[in-house]
């Protein structure tokens, strides 16, 4: 069972961030960066420093015991999955997924795709960058509960941008229908107008998932 965030009831939103957010950041980086515990980034807030370190230790421990998770990078190289060699794939979880070309799933972590989902299914709940990642993910779970969505899917793939070597990404609308999301991904990817489209996949989110957990379902069995 994943380690719980001890700052979950902390309402300290100091100028440089809260312990809740810092702990989740440390956890996310560590559980997707095997095998060593990452260094704590410098912060002027001692609460955040401590929380980040505690989160990183917990993430590393959970990665070792429950399996490492991939995350999506958007730091100058587009949104692409990281740490493929370290993350063990499993069956996607249902006959529909396998029949439509998604036989594998990889455990993922990170708030980035979840905020994309939130802006897709409930754009009026978005409040720009003023909202913290935990607040946005909590809103996503609430919206899914209100709409009675048992799961949510986001079609997404990366592609190479023109100009200096870098990548970007395309994503469709989030939907509770696996079939609809799969169709949109295949249709857009096969007729992509972008340069070198790659890593087509669905992101599957289960409302109530701990931390920023989700599943990565790549199209095809090449991963």
ZIGISUL-V423383 format. One record per residue. N is the residue number from 0. RES is the residue in one letter. PSI is psi in whole degrees, 0 to 359 (* if undefined). D_CENTER is the distance of its C-alpha to the mean C-alpha in whole Angstrom. Layout:
n:N res:RES psi:PSI d_center:D_CENTER
n:N res:RES psi:PSI d_center:D_CENTER
//
This chain:
n:0 res:X psi:133 d_center:19
n:1 res:X psi:146 d_center:16
n:2 res:X psi:136 d_center:18
n:3 res:X psi:149 d_center:18
n:4 res:X psi:114 d_center:17
n:5 res:X psi:350 d_center:21
n:6 res:X psi:13 d_center:21
n:7 res:X psi:333 d_center:19
n:8 res:X psi:7 d_center:23
n:9 res:X psi:125 d_center:23
n:10 res:X psi:24 d_center:24
n:11 res:X psi:102 d_center:25
n:12 res:X psi:70 d_center:23
n:13 res:X psi:172 d_center:25
n:14 res:X psi:326 d_center:26
n:15 res:X psi:22 d_center:23
n:16 res:X psi:164 d_center:21
n:17 res:X psi:162 d_center:20
n:18 res:X psi:326 d_center:20
n:19 res:X psi:309 d_center:18
n:20 res:X psi:318 d_center:15
n:21 res:X psi:319 d_center:17
n:22 res:X psi:315 d_center:16
n:23 res:X psi:322 d_center:12
n:24 res:X psi:313 d_center:12
n:25 res:X psi:319 d_center:15
n:26 res:X psi:313 d_center:13
n:27 res:X psi:314 d_center:9
n:28 res:X psi:316 d_center:12
n:29 res:X psi:319 d_center:14
n:30 res:X psi:350 d_center:12
n:31 res:X psi:14 d_center:11
n:32 res:X psi:63 d_center:14
n:33 res:X psi:157 d_center:17
n:34 res:X psi:352 d_center:20
n:35 res:X psi:160 d_center:21
n:36 res:X psi:125 d_center:20
n:37 res:X psi:157 d_center:19
n:38 res:X psi:143 d_center:21
n:39 res:X psi:126 d_center:21
n:40 res:X psi:150 d_center:21
n:41 res:X psi:138 d_center:24
n:42 res:X psi:151 d_center:24
n:43 res:X psi:359 d_center:27
n:44 res:X psi:110 d_center:26
n:45 res:X psi:329 d_center:27
n:46 res:X psi:317 d_center:25
n:47 res:X psi:320 d_center:22
n:48 res:X psi:311 d_center:23
n:49 res:X psi:315 d_center:24
n:50 res:X psi:318 d_center:21
n:51 res:X psi:315 d_center:19
n:52 res:X psi:315 d_center:21
n:53 res:X psi:320 d_center:21
n:54 res:X psi:320 d_center:17
n:55 res:X psi:319 d_center:17
n:56 res:X psi:318 d_center:20
n:57 res:X psi:318 d_center:18
n:58 res:X psi:319 d_center:15
n:59 res:X psi:319 d_center:17
n:60 res:X psi:317 d_center:19
n:61 res:X psi:324 d_center:17
n:62 res:X psi:319 d_center:16
n:63 res:X psi:325 d_center:19
n:64 res:X psi:323 d_center:20
n:65 res:X psi:353 d_center:17
n:66 res:X psi:144 d_center:16
n:67 res:X psi:158 d_center:13
n:68 res:X psi:147 d_center:10
n:69 res:X psi:160 d_center:8
n:70 res:X psi:165 d_center:6
n:71 res:X psi:134 d_center:6
n:72 res:X psi:133 d_center:10
n:73 res:X psi:29 d_center:11
n:74 res:X psi:72 d_center:14
n:75 res:X psi:353 d_center:17
n:76 res:X psi:19 d_center:16
n:77 res:X psi:177 d_center:14
n:78 res:X psi:102 d_center:10
n:79 res:X psi:150 d_center:11
n:80 res:X psi:141 d_center:10
n:81 res:X psi:159 d_center:11
n:82 res:X psi:36 d_center:14
n:83 res:X psi:314 d_center:14
n:84 res:X psi:338 d_center:18
n:85 res:X psi:351 d_center:17
n:86 res:X psi:123 d_center:14
n:87 res:X psi:126 d_center:16
n:88 res:X psi:159 d_center:16
n:89 res:X psi:172 d_center:17
n:90 res:X psi:145 d_center:19
n:91 res:X psi:337 d_center:17
n:92 res:X psi:357 d_center:18
n:93 res:X psi:155 d_center:21
n:94 res:X psi:329 d_center:24
n:95 res:X psi:314 d_center:22
n:96 res:X psi:312 d_center:19
n:97 res:X psi:318 d_center:22
n:98 res:X psi:330 d_center:24
n:99 res:X psi:11 d_center:22
n:100 res:X psi:20 d_center:21
n:101 res:X psi:69 d_center:18
n:102 res:X psi:342 d_center:19
n:103 res:X psi:155 d_center:17
n:104 res:X psi:148 d_center:13
n:105 res:X psi:134 d_center:11
n:106 res:X psi:134 d_center:9
n:107 res:X psi:168 d_center:6
n:108 res:X psi:148 d_center:5
n:109 res:X psi:142 d_center:4
n:110 res:X psi:344 d_center:5
n:111 res:X psi:304 d_center:5
n:112 res:X psi:335 d_center:5
n:113 res:X psi:325 d_center:6
n:114 res:X psi:328 d_center:9
n:115 res:X psi:320 d_center:10
n:116 res:X psi:316 d_center:10
n:117 res:X psi:314 d_center:12
n:118 res:X psi:338 d_center:14
n:119 res:X psi:313 d_center:15
n:120 res:X psi:342 d_center:16
n:121 res:X psi:67 d_center:18
n:122 res:X psi:334 d_center:18
n:123 res:X psi:350 d_center:21
n:124 res:X psi:349 d_center:19
n:125 res:X psi:137 d_center:18
n:126 res:X psi:37 d_center:20
n:127 res:X psi:206 d_center:18
n:128 res:X psi:1 d_center:17
n:129 res:X psi:343 d_center:20
n:130 res:X psi:140 d_center:17
n:131 res:X psi:162 d_center:15
n:132 res:X psi:313 d_center:11
n:133 res:X psi:323 d_center:13
n:134 res:X psi:319 d_center:15
n:135 res:X psi:319 d_center:13
n:136 res:X psi:322 d_center:10
n:137 res:X psi:320 d_center:14
n:138 res:X psi:321 d_center:15
n:139 res:X psi:314 d_center:13
n:140 res:X psi:321 d_center:14
n:141 res:X psi:315 d_center:17
n:142 res:X psi:317 d_center:17
n:143 res:X psi:320 d_center:16
n:144 res:X psi:317 d_center:19
n:145 res:X psi:323 d_center:22
n:146 res:X psi:358 d_center:21
n:147 res:X psi:44 d_center:21
n:148 res:X psi:119 d_center:18
n:149 res:X psi:336 d_center:18
n:150 res:X psi:165 d_center:14
n:151 res:X psi:140 d_center:12
n:152 res:X psi:140 d_center:12
n:153 res:X psi:115 d_center:11
n:154 res:X psi:138 d_center:13
n:155 res:X psi:144 d_center:12
n:156 res:X psi:159 d_center:14
n:157 res:X psi:161 d_center:15
n:158 res:X psi:163 d_center:18
n:159 res:X psi:131 d_center:21
n:160 res:X psi:157 d_center:22
n:161 res:X psi:161 d_center:26
n:162 res:X psi:214 d_center:28
n:163 res:X psi:147 d_center:26
n:164 res:X psi:113 d_center:24
n:165 res:X psi:170 d_center:21
n:166 res:X psi:159 d_center:18
n:167 res:X psi:191 d_center:16
n:168 res:X psi:156 d_center:14
n:169 res:X psi:142 d_center:15
n:170 res:X psi:147 d_center:13
n:171 res:X psi:189 d_center:15
n:172 res:X psi:143 d_center:16
n:173 res:X psi:145 d_center:13
n:174 res:X psi:153 d_center:16
n:175 res:X psi:353 d_center:17
n:176 res:X psi:116 d_center:19
n:177 res:X psi:315 d_center:18
n:178 res:X psi:319 d_center:21
n:179 res:X psi:316 d_center:20
n:180 res:X psi:318 d_center:17
n:181 res:X psi:317 d_center:18
n:182 res:X psi:314 d_center:21
n:183 res:X psi:318 d_center:20
n:184 res:X psi:310 d_center:18
n:185 res:X psi:317 d_center:21
n:186 res:X psi:312 d_center:23
n:187 res:X psi:321 d_center:21
n:188 res:X psi:317 d_center:20
n:189 res:X psi:337 d_center:24
n:190 res:X psi:27 d_center:26
n:191 res:X psi:137 d_center:23
n:192 res:X psi:1 d_center:25
n:193 res:X psi:164 d_center:23
n:194 res:X psi:129 d_center:24
n:195 res:X psi:60 d_center:23
n:196 res:X psi:142 d_center:20
n:197 res:X psi:168 d_center:18
n:198 res:X psi:53 d_center:15
n:199 res:X psi:136 d_center:15
n:200 res:X psi:165 d_center:12
n:201 res:X psi:140 d_center:11
n:202 res:X psi:125 d_center:8
n:203 res:X psi:124 d_center:9
n:204 res:X psi:132 d_center:9
n:205 res:X psi:115 d_center:12
n:206 res:X psi:134 d_center:13
n:207 res:X psi:0 d_center:14
n:208 res:X psi:144 d_center:11
n:209 res:X psi:153 d_center:12
n:210 res:X psi:223 d_center:10
n:211 res:X psi:51 d_center:6
n:212 res:X psi:146 d_center:6
n:213 res:X psi:173 d_center:6
n:214 res:X psi:143 d_center:8
n:215 res:X psi:117 d_center:8
n:216 res:X psi:94 d_center:12
n:217 res:X psi:146 d_center:14
n:218 res:X psi:124 d_center:17
n:219 res:X psi:178 d_center:20
n:220 res:X psi:24 d_center:21
n:221 res:X psi:353 d_center:21
n:222 res:X psi:* d_center:18
//
